[in-house]
Amino acid sequence: MKQLGALQWLALMLVVLGLSVGQILFKLAAGQISGLRSALQSALSGWLLLALAVYGLATVLWVHTLRSVPLRIAYPFVALAYVVVPLLGWMWLHEPIAARTLVGAAIILLGVWVSVA
């Protein structure tokens, strides 16, 4: 396995964090939508624009990271967003986390570990 440097690991984690924060921001933007007219008006909402900016930055970092990290190592890290998003939803939006969500998160973590080890 190709050894990754600290900056490559950091970039992967920042991509996961960016995608996860983007999802929370999309959820906040969605909370402002009550119909088609509201959806059109919310296209200029601060939450949505911020979510798109965060996603855009995460995408640029992702493309840059793929220049030096093999896809077989990089791509499994995207799955970590399935672990981070519910945790952020719990912390910032006070959404409940079911036990099965925690079990699923543990399975995802194990899967990522197996795939990059």
KELUM-600225 format. One line per field, with one value per residue (C-alpha): residue number from 1; residue in one letter; x, y, z. Coordinates in nm, 3 decimals. Example, Ala and Ser with C-alpha at 12.3 -4.5 7.8 and 13.67 -1.06 7.14 Angstrom:
// KELUM-600225
num: 1:2
residu: A:S
east: 1.230:1.367
north: -0.450:-0.106
up: 0.780:0.714
This chain:
// KELUM-600225
num: 1:2:3:4:5:6:7:8:9:10:11:12:13:14:15:16:17:18:19:20:21:22:23:24:25:26:27:28:29:30:31:32:33:34:35:36:37:38:39:40:41:42:43:44:45:46:47:48:49:50:51:52:53:54:55:56:57:58:59:60:61:62:63:64:65:66:67:68:69:70:71:72:73:74:75:76:77:78:79:80:81:82:83:84:85:86:87:88:89:90:91:92:93:94:95:96:97:98:99:100:101:102:103:104:105:106:107:108:109:110:111:112:113:114:115:116:117
residu: M:K:Q:L:G:A:L:Q:W:L:A:L:M:L:V:V:L:G:L:S:V:G:Q:I:L:F:K:L:A:A:G:Q:I:S:G:L:R:S:A:L:Q:S:A:L:S:G:W:L:L:L:A:L:A:V:Y:G:L:A:T:V:L:W:V:H:T:L:R:S:V:P:L:R:I:A:Y:P:F:V:A:L:A:Y:V:V:V:P:L:L:G:W:M:W:L:H:E:P:I:A:A:R:T:L:V:G:A:A:I:I:L:L:G:V:W:V:S:V:A
east: 0.000:0.125:0.204:0.016:0.159:0.000:-0.127:-0.297:-0.474:-0.570:-0.709:-0.921:-1.060:-1.131:-1.322:-1.536:-1.592:-1.680:-1.932:-2.081:-2.111:-2.258:-2.533:-2.619:-2.634:-2.860:-3.087:-3.103:-3.184:-3.454:-3.615:-3.688:-3.878:-4.252:-4.348:-4.231:-4.247:-4.055:-3.803:-3.737:-3.699:-3.473:-3.239:-3.078:-3.091:-2.776:-2.786:-2.813:-2.543:-2.313:-2.386:-2.300:-1.981:-1.873:-1.955:-1.765:-1.456:-1.479:-1.503:-1.197:-1.004:-1.129:-1.005:-0.671:-0.642:-0.713:-0.399:-0.183:-0.405:-0.514:-0.890:-0.904:-0.783:-0.953:-1.303:-1.381:-1.325:-1.632:-1.835:-1.722:-1.972:-2.242:-2.094:-2.023:-2.355:-2.575:-2.333:-2.343:-2.721:-2.735:-2.493:-2.613:-2.976:-3.060:-3.182:-3.199:-2.961:-3.103:-2.898:-2.914:-2.753:-2.461:-2.433:-2.437:-2.169:-1.950:-1.992:-1.899:-1.590:-1.488:-1.547:-1.332:-1.057:-1.065:-1.064:-0.761:-0.554
north: 0.000:0.343:0.541:0.867:1.180:1.377:1.641:1.378:1.229:1.579:1.660:1.343:1.429:1.789:1.660:1.440:1.729:1.966:1.724:1.662:2.029:2.091:1.839:2.015:2.347:2.191:2.070:2.423:2.560:2.296:2.411:2.744:2.585:2.537:2.510:2.571:2.948:2.929:2.696:2.951:3.229:3.016:2.968:3.288:3.199:3.231:2.866:2.736:2.962:2.868:2.497:2.528:2.717:2.453:2.174:2.359:2.393:2.028:1.927:2.131:1.976:1.630:1.671:1.801:1.510:1.256:1.371:1.205:0.954:0.630:0.613:0.276:0.457:0.794:0.683:0.476:0.791:0.949:0.686:0.848:1.124:0.866:0.861:1.232:1.371:1.202:1.313:1.672:1.651:1.536:1.805:2.104:2.025:1.820:1.531:1.196:0.913:0.562:0.268:0.116:0.433:0.383:0.017:0.119:0.379:0.116:-0.112:0.175:0.254:-0.111:-0.120:0.188:0.045:-0.289:-0.124:0.099:-0.132
up: 0.000:-0.089:0.223:0.248:0.399:0.679:0.436:0.222:0.524:0.638:0.292:0.296:0.637:0.530:0.228:0.455:0.695:0.410:0.262:0.606:0.700:0.356:0.430:0.756:0.573:0.306:0.587:0.729:0.383:0.337:0.661:0.495:0.206:0.231:-0.136:-0.493:-0.459:-0.133:-0.299:-0.571:-0.315:-0.100:-0.396:-0.273:0.095:0.299:0.412:0.058:-0.079:0.208:0.154:-0.215:-0.134:0.121:-0.125:-0.398:-0.180:-0.076:-0.442:-0.538:-0.248:-0.349:-0.707:-0.582:-0.338:-0.611:-0.790:-0.526:-0.343:-0.511:-0.558:-0.379:-0.067:-0.113:-0.207:0.104:0.308:0.147:0.335:0.659:0.583:0.666:1.015:1.054:0.924:1.187:1.459:1.336:1.308:1.668:1.792:1.590:1.502:1.811:1.597:1.776:1.693:1.705:1.827:1.478:1.341:1.579:1.479:1.113:1.181:1.347:1.044:0.811:1.018:1.007:0.632:0.573:0.791:0.606:0.265:0.330:0.553
